[in-house]
Amino acid sequence: MAKYIKQEMNDLNGKGETRAYYRLQTTRNIDATEFVSTLCRNYKGISEGDAIRVLVSAAEHLAELLGKGYSVSIDKIGNFKATIGLEPDKEMDSLDGDDPKRNARSLRLNGVNFRADKELVYNANKHCNLERGHEVRLYRSPYTKEQRLKLALEYLEKNKFMKVVDYMKLTGLSRTTSTTELQEFRHDPTSGIGFIGRGSAKTYIKK
């Protein structure tokens, strides 16, 4: 039995009304060992050793093809296509202007997009028996964006740096919204907020 979650989402049309979307609640994660074990129980004649070797070989071959710029379609599973982005210590450049322009050394393959085959979705739906789960509400801050910026600057008057979790406690925003808003502040030259570090070690400072 699978459960669904009713998730509140932000107002997108400016009318002050929130909407709901629905998502499947993950029961738990099935790792490769369990996947192979259940596969071989359901389909006799396939040994676990052979199944593991096929999966490992398929993963290595898929990685090689994606790295060479191919997209890969596998019937009844879906299509795989690699994506690229900047190295973690590089800033986005522009098409025009005087900022340094990026080249291949500044880029890396940073992800793989997967689009499920329609037959995979159809077959999964045949096995799906849904029941209601729980509701998830948005975090709402009692402060305006201007007030939140003021709170952040006041915090940095008393502390050398601020992390996302500190901003969450100050404002009542979720982690995702806090991260997005702090990035907006640090890109705004008038905000008074800068940053140091990168990735999970990134912290915000007063300019």
N, C-alpha and C positions, 0 to 999 in steps of 0.2 A: 504494500500500500504506500503510495507516494502522497506527500502533503504539499499544498501550495501556500504561498505567503502573499498577503495583500499589502503592497508597499505604497506609501504615500509619496508622491513626487511633487517637485516644485511647480509653482504657477508659471506657465510658459506663455500665456497670452496677456499678462498684465491686468487681469480682471480680479485678482485677489482670490481666485478659486484654485484649490489644489485638486489633483486628479489621482487616481490609483492605477497601478499596474500590478500584474501578477507574475510571480516567479516561483520556480520549483524549489522546494527545500531539499538540500542535499541530505540524504539519509546518512551516508558515510562514504568514505573514499575506498574504492577497490584498488589495491595495488596490483602490480604485474603478476606476482606470485599467485594471488587468489584468482585473478582473471584467468590465468592459464589453467589453474586447477579446476575451476568450474567449467571452462571450455572443454577440457579433456573428459570430464565426467559426462557432459551433455553429448559429446560427439566421440563415440567409441572409435578406436583405431588410430587416434592421434596421441602420441606419447607427450608427456610434459616437457621432456628434454627437447624433442623436435619442435614443439610449439615455441619454446623459449628461443631456440636458435633462429627460427623464422622471424620472430618479432624483433630480435636484436639486429639481424641482417637487414630487415626491412627499414628499421629506424636509421641505420647507418647509410643505407642507399638513399633514403629519402633526404637525409641531411646533405649528402653529396650533390644530389640533383637540385635541391633548393639553393644551395650555395653557388651553383653555376647559373642561377637565374631562371631555372625552369619552374613552372607550376606543375603540380602533380595531381591527377584525378584518379581516384580509386573507386570503382563501381561499388555501390551500396554503402560506401563510407563517406566520401566527400573529396573536396579539392583543397590542396595545400599551396600557399604562396608566401614567400618570405617578404619581410619588410625591412627597411633600413632606416637608421637615424644617426644622430650625432654621437660621437664618443662622449662619455659622461662629463669630461672637463671642457667641452666645447660649447660655445654659445651660437645660437642661430644667426645666420647672416641674411643679407637682403640681396635682391637681384641687382639693385642699383646702390649708389652711395659709396662712401669711402671705407666702410668697415671691411675687415679681412674676409676674403672669400674662401669657402671651404673646398677641399679637394678630397680625393679618395682616402687619404690618411686620416681625415677627420671623421670619417663615416664608418659604420659597422652594421652588420646584420643584427637587428635587435628584437626580432619577433617573427612569428609565423601566423598568418591569417588562415583560419579554417572555415570552410563553408560546407555544411553537411549536405550530403546527397538527399534528395527528396525521399528516396526509398528508405534511408536510415531513419528519417523523421517519422515516416509512415509506420514503419515496423515498431519503432519505440513507442509510438502512441498506442499501438495495439496491446502493448504490455502494460500500459499506464492506467491505473485505477486510482483516481484522485480523491482526496478528502481534505477538508479545510484545515489549515494550520493556524498561524497567528498573524496579527497585523503589526506592521512596522510604521511608526510615525516619524516625521522629520524632526530634527533638532531645530528649534527656533531660538534665535538670540533676542533678548529684550532690548538690545541696542541697535541703533542705526549704524551704517557702515562708517560714517564720520565719527560716531562715538566709539566704535571699536578701534579705529585708528588712534584716537586719543588715548584709549586705554593701553594700547600697545606701546605708544611713546612714553606714557607715564611709567609703565613697567620697565622699559629700557633705561629710564632715568635712574632707577634703583638697582637694576641688574645689568651685567655686562652683555648678556645675550638672552635670546628667547627662542624656545623650541616650539614646534607646532602644538605639542601637548599643553604647553603653558598658555598659548593663545586660545586653545579650546576651553581651558578652565576660566579664562578671563571673559570670554564672549558667549559661551554656551553653544557654539557651533560644532558641527560634526568634524571629524578629522579631514574628510575630503573637502568640505567647504572652507575649513580653516587653511588648509594647504593652498587651495586656489586663491583665496583672498590675500594671503601673505605674499604669494607670487605676484599678484597684481600690485601690491604695495611696493615691493622691491623693484619692479619695473617702472614705477612712477617716480621720476626724479624729484617731485615735490613732496613725496610722502614722508621723507625723513628716515626711511627704513631701508637698510641694506642687508647683505647676507655674506656669510663665509662658509667654507666647506662645500661638500657635495653629497648627493645621495642621502642616505639615512643620517649622515653626520652633519647635514646642513643646519645651520643656526642663523637666526636673524639678529641684527645689531642696529644700533642707531648710527646713521650716517654722520 
